[in-house]
Amino acid sequence: MSKISAEKTKKHADASENAIMEQERTLLVFDLVGEYCGLDVNLVREIVHVPPRITRVPNAPHYVRGVINLRGTVIPVLDCALKMGGSQTGNTSESRIVVAEFEGIQFGVLVDAVREVRSVPDSLIESDDSSSAGSIGTEYVIGIAKMDDGRLIVLLDLAELFDITQLLEEEN
């Protein structure tokens, strides 16, 4: 093997090794308050259609739309738009409830539409550029994924958005 050929092979192997070492996040991408938002798929249990009726809960916080019965389990349904100071999320044929679980607590998040599941390299995620989050409060944002196609995907911190960590501390 020639010296030039050996160097090319080594450079190709180094590039492949760097690509393998780069971390990725797999995200569920959905529409919310006019933005593309993402949630780590490891938090997602399932995605369900919005039922015709969500049972209201008296004295619940304003962003709790109510509860649904999902195969025998009562799941609270939370409206991100209301929590972030916007108007109530309207129900359309594309609206969905993303059932998530954090630290053993299951809850549903009402979203405008689910778009895709995609892997995003960590190199495309900026955690310090929350000014690009648009109408979403910066305190609820983990980072912004700047995709090659020009889209921005806001990575949400659901635990912070709905004070789940505080809820867990109060339980203990």
N, C-alpha and C positions, 0 to 999 in steps of 0.2 A: 504494500500500500504506500502510495506517495505521501510526502509530508503534508502537502496541501489537502489531499483527500482526508488524511487523518485529522487535520485541524477542523475541516468542515464537519466531519462526523462528531468530533468533540463538541463543537459549538451547537450542533443540532441536539445532541444529548443533553447539554446544559440547558438549552431552551425548553426542552421537553420536561426536564426535571423541575425547572422553575414554574412551568405551567401546572404541573401536578401539585407542587407545594402551595400554590395560591389557593386561599380559602374561598369558599363560595357559601352563599346563603340561598336557601330555597324559599321563595316567597309566594304567598297567595296575593295576587294583585287584584284590586277592586276599585270601583269608583266611589268616592265619598266627597260630598260638598264641592263638586267640580274639580277634584284632584284625583290623580292616580295614587292610591295608597297601597302599602304592602304590609304583610304580617307574616312572621315566621311560620311556616307550615307545621312546625312541631307543636305550636299552640292550638292549631285547628283540629277539631274532632270531626266536624262534618259541615256541610252547607245545605240548608233547607229552604224551600219556598216559604214566603211569608204566608202564614195561615190567614183565612178570612177574618178571624177574630183573635186578638191578643187580649187576655184578661187583665184589666187594670188592677193596680195594687194601691189601696188607699194609703195616703201619707208617705208614698215612696218619693225619692228625689225626682226632680222634674225630668231628668233624662232617662228614667226607667219607663219604658212604654208599657210594660206589664210583664206577664209570664205566659209561657206556652207549655203544653204538655207534650213532651217528645218521647214517645214510646214509654210512658209511665214515669218519666223524670220531669219535674217542674224546672223549667229553665227561665231565668229572668232575661228579658230582652231589653238591651240598652241602645239608645240612639246617640251615636257619636256626634251628629250634627247639633243636637240639643246641648250636649255636654260642652261643646266647644263654642257655645254662644250663638249658633245659627238657628235656622228655623227647622221645624220637625221634618224628618225625612219622609217624603211622600212614597206611597206604595205604587209601584208600577209592575208591569209584567216581568221586568228584569230585577226587581228588588229581591234580596235574599237576606237570610239570617245566617251569619257565620257563627257556628257554635265553637267556642274556644274554651280551653281549660288552662288555668294558671294556678299552680300550687294546690291542686285538688278542687278548685272552685270552677264549676262550669257556668257559662253565661253565653247569651247570644248577642251578637252585634249586628244591628240593622245597617245594611249597606245598599247603595243605589244599584250596583250591578257587580257581579264577579267577572273578571276578565280572563285571567290565566294563572297558571302556576309556572314560575320560571326561576332558574338559577341565576344569581347575580354575583359576580366576583366581588370580593371585599374591596378591591382596588377601585371599583366604580362607586363606592359608597363614601360620602363625605359626612362626617358626624358633626362638623363645626359650622356647616352652612345652613342653619335653620331658617335663614331669611328667605330661602326658596320655597318654604312650606306653604306659602299662599295663605289661605284662610284658616289653616290649622294652627292651633297654638303651639309655640315652640317647646313648651314644657312637656308636650305629649309626643315629641319626635325623637327617635333614636338617631336618624340620619336621613340623608337624601341620596337615592341611587340615581346617578346621571347616566342614563342608558345611551348606547351608541346611536340609537335612532332619534335622539333628541328629547325623548320623554324624561320627565322627572318622576320618580316614585318615592313618595314620602313613607318612610318606615315608622309605623306607629308603635308606641309603647303603651299597650293596653293596660298593663298593671298600673302605670302612672295615670293614665286617662281616667280610669274608674276607681282609683284609690284602693286597689285590691290589696296591696301590701299593708296599708293601714287597717283594712278590714281584718286581715289575718292576724295582725298584732293585737287588735281588740278582742279577737276570739281567744287568744292565748293568755 
